[in-house]
């Protein structure tokens, strides 16, 4: 998985590419703790994300809880495979997906 961040003041856009799974989810967790401490508006761009596992879902849930306290979080460019996982797990009711 590859993680890239674009900062615009208190808004951060994080682009993920590849697979968000058991192996890579801890990378995103550590990245979020280090790089997104001052973020008030978080945009996750999933245009190049091919797959997400339950480990990836856990990290997203943790991020959502953190962002609920200090701002907002939304997901953009979610592909069909990942969107289907969100629908099956009920994450479409938890996350803001555009």
N, C-alpha and C positions, 0 to 999 in steps of 0.2 A: 504494500500500500504506500502511496505517496500523499503527503500532506503539504499543502501550500496555504499561506495566509496573506490576505490583502487587508491592510489597515486603513481605515478612513476615520480618524479621530476615535470616538467611542464605539464605532461600528467595525466589526471584523467579519470578513468573508473567508471561510475556510473551504478550500477545494480538496475533496478526497478522490483519489483514483485507485482502482484495483479492487481488493477484497478487504472488507472490514469483518474479521473473524477472530477466532480464539488467539491466533498468533499476533494479529495486528491491533486488536482492540486496546491492549495496554499502552501501545504507542500513542494512540489518540487520547487516552486518559491522561498520560503524563504531559503530552503536548498542551491539552486544555488547561491543566493546572498551572503550567509555566507561562504559556503564551496568551491566555484569555482572562487573566486575573482582573484586568480593568475594563473588559468588554461589557458594554451595556446593550448592544444590539448584535446578535450573532446570526449570521447567515451561513448555512452549510450547503455548499454546492455539490450535488451528487451526480453531476453530468457524466463523470467518468467512473463512478462507483459501480462495479459489476455485481457485487454480492454482499450480503450482510447476514451474519449469524446471530445467535442469541447473545453471544459475548458483545457484539457490536450494538445490539439493542440495549443492553445494560448500560453501556457507556453513553448512548444517546439519552436514556432515561435520567441518568445522573446529571448530564449536561442540562437537560430541560429543567430539572429541579433547581439547579444552581441559577440558571437564567431567570426562572420565575421570580426569584428573590431580588434580582438586580436589574432586570430588563426584559428583553424578548429574544426568542430564538425561532427561526423558521428554516425550512428545508426547501431548496429549489432544484429544479432539473432532475427530479427523481425518476429513474428509469422504471420500466414495467416490472422487471424481476424484483427489484427492491420494493417498489410500491406494493406488489402482491404480498410480500412478507409483512409489510406494515398493516395491510388490510386483514390478513389472516390472524395476526397477533393482537389486533385492536389498537395498534399504535397510531392509526389515522385519527383516533379520537383524542389522543394525548398530544400529538405533535402538530404544529402548523406546517402544512405542506402546500406549496404553491406550484 
